[in-house]
């Protein structure tokens, strides 16, 4: 049966048709050509502060992603401090996201030029989303244990400019974006921290559809996602099927031809041809005997970044589904329901 799936889901890159997708509405955008609308805490005792400029020009990978400037934290040379501080913040203007019809999504690029590589209480950069005085989201960008902020995104890389994508919630209404830097007085001789090309867009929501096939134990796989699909983001867009058989191989397959609901292997094929399959993954879960403790998961953003399917592009609407082995099933196959999402433009 795996051979049948191989014939139906060829390894060769298929020419994926582009499905018309309404352009994502831009709710807010700044390239930091200037500091319009942004406010900053006062500098520390050595003049280190948040500001919008193009210094220091010697910053590795450049002091901006798009000319002529960026939002950055330094004193035009480094980010020297004179004590362990509670942090200095840069605040965006108030941004209305309550009218979003899909998922308001924050996208920004950063360049981390800090001297410390280790993850400790020093040199922490925290992203916060505020609704008035309420902190709706707080995530550490520099390590996994920022004071009062868990790691929700991939830590900022030291390898140059890279992108972060953060799904927000329209129910928060009017928000402000805050970047908070908490430093120390030890060896702060790097160029500092840089942010550029920040936007908030109204993205088409990720949705599930189609009927999953009950497996030989009567369990129905539940398909879910976390994160946001993006061609260049370092953050994960994880697609997960839970309640599948334990210790079984499975495959996520997808296409851009739209949703489907055709009979397939005793269940429903939720994806229109042509389709492409990703490498097999194991469901893990409990050791034998068989139960429904297995989980299949893939990071679609890692697939996008890796360039494994050059026909994928920003703005495409993608449909996908999991197949997994089920030896006691007459077709020896289990199927999840379908997932539909749009790649961030």
N, C-alpha and C positions, 0 to 999 in steps of 0.2 A: 504493500500500500504506500510505503514511503516512495517507491519508484513512481507510482501514479502521481503523487504530489509533486515529485521532481519534474515530471513531464508537464503538469499543469502550471507549475510555478518555475519557469526556466531561470537558470542562473544568469543568462545573458541579459545585459541591460536593455530594457524595452524602451521604446519611444513613448514616454508618458504624455498623454494629451493634456494640455492646459485647460482647466475648467474655469470659466469666467468667475471671478471673485471680486466683489466690490472692494475698492481700495480702502485700506484701513484709514479711518478718520483720525487726523492728528489733533489731539486734545491740547497738547503743549509741546513746544519745541524750542531749544536753544542750542546754538553752536558755540556759545560763549565768545562771540565776537566782542561782547562787552558784558558788564555785570547787571544789565537792566533787570530790575525786579528782585534781585538777590540781596540778602542782607548777611552780615558776617559778625561773629563775635570779635571783640577787641583782640589785638595781637598780644602774645605773651611778652615777657620782659626783654626778650632778645629780638623782637620784631618779626617773629614767625607768625604768619597769619594766613587765613583764607583770602584769596583775591582772584581776579581774572586778569591774566597777563600772559606773556610768553617767556617767563624767566624761571630758572636759569636756562639759557639757550643751550648749555652743555648737557642737559638732562639726557641720559641714554634713551634712545628711541624717540627723542624729540619732546618738547614741552607742550605740544598740542597734537591732536589727531587731525583736525581740520583747521587750516589757518584762519585767523592769525594768532589765536590765543586759546587758553583753557581755564577752567576753574582749578586752582592748585593751592596746596598748603606748603609754604616754605617762606624763607626770608630773602628770596632772589638768589640764594647760594645753596643753602641746605635747610634743614628743619630743626635747627638747634633749639633746645629748651633748657630751662634752668631748674626744673623740678618735675617730678611726676605730677601730672596735671589731671584734672577732672575732665578735660577735653575742651576743644574749641570747635564751633559749628558754623557751617554755611547753610543758609535756608533759602529755598526757592520762594517765589511769590505763591499766593494761593492759587491752586489749580482746580478747576471744576471737573470732576469725573462722574458726577451723579447722573449725567445724561447719557452715559455710554450704553449702547444697545447690546454690546458684546462684553468682552473682558478688557477693561482698561489695563494697559501693559506698559510698565516703565522700562525703557531701554537706555543704557548709557555705556560709555567706554571709559576705561581707566588705565593708568600706567603707574604701577607701584614701584617707587624708587626709594625704598627704605633700607636701612643698614642691617636690620635683623631679619633673619630667615626663620628662626625658631618661633614657636607659638607659645607666648607667655602673656603676662599682664602688661607688657610694654608695647608701644607703637601700634595701637589699635585704631582701625578705621571702622566705624559703624554707620550703616545706612538705616535711617528711620523714616517712616511715613507717618505724618501727624495729621489728625483731624482735630483742629483746635488744640487743646491741651492733652488730648488722648493720643498715645502712641499706638497706632494700629498695626505696625509691623516694625520689627527691629532685627537686623541681621548683621553679623560680623563679616567684614570683607577681608580681613587680614589673617585670621586664624580661627580655630574652633572654640575658643573660650574667651572672647571679649567680655568685659565686665557687663553683666546684665543683658547680653545679646547672644543668642544661639547662632550657629552657622546654618543658614537657610540656603545660601548660594555657594557656588564654588569659590574658594579663597582667591583673592586677586593674585594673579601670576606675576613673577618677577621677569617674565620673558617679553615684556613690551606691551603695547596697547592691545586690549582685549575687551570683549563685550559682555555685559550682564543683562539678563532679561528677567523682570520681576512682575508676575501677575498681581494686579491689585483688585480691589472690590468696589464696584460702583456705589454700593450702599454707604461708603465712607463719605460721599458727597464732595466737600471742598477740602483739599489736602495741601500740605506742604511737604516737600522732599528735604530731608536734612542729612548732611554728611558731617560726622563728628570724628575729630582726630584726638586721640588721647596719647600723649607722648611722655618721654622721660628726659633725663639730662645726661644720657650715656651714649656716646659715639653716634650722634645724630648727624652724620656727615653725608648722607645721601641727598639727592635732589628734592625729595619730598613725595607728595602724592598728587596725582593729576586726574581730572575728570573732564570729559568732553562729549559733545554730540549727544545731548540728553533729550529724549522725546518721551511722550506718553501717547500711545495710540489706542484706538478702540478696535480690538481684534475680534474677528469672528470666533465665537466660543467653540471649544472642543465638545463634542457630543458623542454619546453612544446610541446605537440603533441595532436592529436585527436581533434575531433570537439565537442565543447560545444553545448548543446541543447538550442535553444531559449525558453524562458519561456512564460507564458501565456500573458505577456505584450510585448513580442517581444524582450526582452533584452537577451544578450548573456554573460554569466559569464566569466570574465577574470581571469585566475589563474596566480599568480606571487609568487616570493619568495624573502626573504631578509635574509642575514646571510649565514652560512655554516652548513651542517649536520654533527654532531659529537657526538659520544657516551658519552663523558665526559665533554663537554664544558659547562660553565655557561652561555654562550651567546646564544641568541635565534636563531633558524632557523624557521622563520615564513613563513607559506604557507597561502596565502590569495586568496579568490575568491570574487571579487567585482562585482557590477551590478547584484546582486541577489535580490529577493524579500525581502522587509523589514519585520522585526518582525517575521521571520520564523526560525524554527529549521533546522539545517543541520548537516551532518556527513561527516568527511573525512575518506575514506577507502583506503587501500593500500595493496600491495602484492609484492613479489619478484619473481614472475613467468614471468615477462616481460610485454611489452605493449600489448594492445588488441585493437580491433576495431569491436566489436560485437553489434548487435542491442540490446537495453536495455531500457525499460520504455519509448519508443518513441524517444529515443536518442541513444547515443553510450556508451557502456561500454569500458572504456579505460584501464582496469586492468585485467590481467589474474588471474584466481583462482589458489590456494586458496588465499582468502583475509581476512583482519582483519579490523574492524572498530574502530575508536576512539570514545570517549564519545560525545554526541550531544553538539552543540554550537548554540547560537542564532545570527541571522544576524543583529539585532538592526536596525539602520537607522531611517528614519522618522517615526512618528506615523502613524496610519491608516489615509486615505485609502492606498491601496497597490501601491507601486511604486518600482523602481529598486535601491533604495538608500542603500540596505542592503549589508553587508560585512561579510563573514565567515572567521575566522582566527584561526589557531592553531600553537602552538610552538612544532615542532617535536622533538627538542632537549630536551625539558622538558619531553616528552614521553620516549625518549631514556634514559635519566638520571633516570627516575622513575622506570625503569625495568619492565614496564607493558607488554612488549613483549620480553621474554627472547630469542626468536629465532632471534632477530635482532643482527647483528654483524658488526664490521668494515669491509669495503670493499664490502658490499652488494649494489647492485643497486636496488632501490625501485621505484615502479610506484604507483601513487595515483590519487585520484579524489574526488570531493565533490558531494554529493547528498543533496538536500534540498526540503522542502515542497513547493508545488505549487498547492493550492486547486482548481484553475480554469483549470488546465491542465487535459486532459483526463486520464493521468496516475497519476495525483496528485503528480508529482515529477519533479524537475529540476535537471540538471546535468551540472557540469563544464566540461572543457576539462581535459586532463591528464597532470601530471607533473612527470618527471623522474629525480632522483638524486642518487648519491652514497654517502654512509656513510663514513666519513673520517676515514682512517685506522690509 
